[in-house]
Amino acid sequence: MTKQYNDCPHELQDLITEPYIAEIIGELTAEQKEVLFYYIVKGFSTQKIACIRGQTDRNIRKVKNTALKQIRKKIYDYLTLNSGHSMTKQEKLFVENYRNMIDNDK
């Protein structure tokens, strides 16, 4: 039986098919999940999300960027520390790009 799509921001991880990524998303705060759900799934602007949540656009951007930074770091850690995981081409590219981003921030 196929799971029905649930339009609930707090179940964002249920939309992810890759188990390790779903787990990483599941570890986000409720606020981070909600902001990412509206931004990624619904395609809302940060201004619209700010209106919905009664917050400033700046605060929404900070929550979104912090969540994405955490997700990227945890994915990188998983891919580079988990020797039992054979990486796909996209995962290898992600690792390379993440390393370049880290090097550029130094």
N, C-alpha and C positions, 0 to 999 in steps of 0.2 A: 504494500500500500504506500503510495506516494504521500509525503507530508504536505499538507496544505500551506501555502504561503501565508504567513501571518504578518499583518501590517503593524507590528509592534516594535518600536525602537529598542526596547530593552531585550529583545530576542534577536538582535542583529546577527549574533554568531550563528544562528540557525540558518542564515542565508548563505553561509560559507560551506563549501564542500570539502575543502582540504582540512583534515582534522587538526593539524598543528596550528593553522591560522585561525580556525574557529575557536580553539582554546585561548589563543592570544586575545582575540576580540572579546571573548567571554570574560576576561580578566579586567577589562576596562571598567571605569566607573559608570554608573547609570547616566550621568550627565554627558560623558564622552560618547557613550553609545547613542544617546538621543541626538546629539549634535551631528555625529557622523551619519546616522540613519537619514536625517532630514537633508543633509548635504549630499551624500552619495546616492542613496536609494531614491529619494524624492526629487533631488536636483534643485533644492531650494538654495537661494543665495544666503550668505551669512546675515545680510540685513533682514531677510524674511524670518530666519531662525531667531534672530535677536528679538524681533517683534513677537513671535510666538512665545518665547521664553521670558519676555519682559527684561531683557538684558541688553547691553550695548553690543554693537557689531564688533567692536574691538575685543570684548570678552569672548564672544563666540569664536572669533578667529584664533584667539589664544587657546581655547579648549580644543578646537579642531587640530591646530598645529601641534599641540602637546600630545594629543592622542596619536596622531600620525607618526610623530617622532618615536613614541613608545612602541608602536606597532613595528615600525621599520627596524628598530634596535633589537626587538625580541625575535623577529623573523631572521635577521642577520645572525644573531646568537644561535638560534636553532639550526640554521643551515650550516654554520661553520663549526659548531661544537658537536653535532649529532652525526657521527661517522657512519651510522647505519642507514642514513637517508641518502639515496642517490639523487642528485639534483637534476632537475629538468633544465633545458636550455634557458628558460625564463628565470629560473632560480639562480643559475650561474651568472646571468646578466645582472640580476638584482644585486648579488654579492659584489660583483665588480663595480657597479655603479655606487653602491653604498661605501665601499672602500675608497673610491675616488672622492666621494663627498666628504668623508672623514679627513682624507689627506688635504683637501682644499680648505677645510675649516681650521687647520693647524696654523 
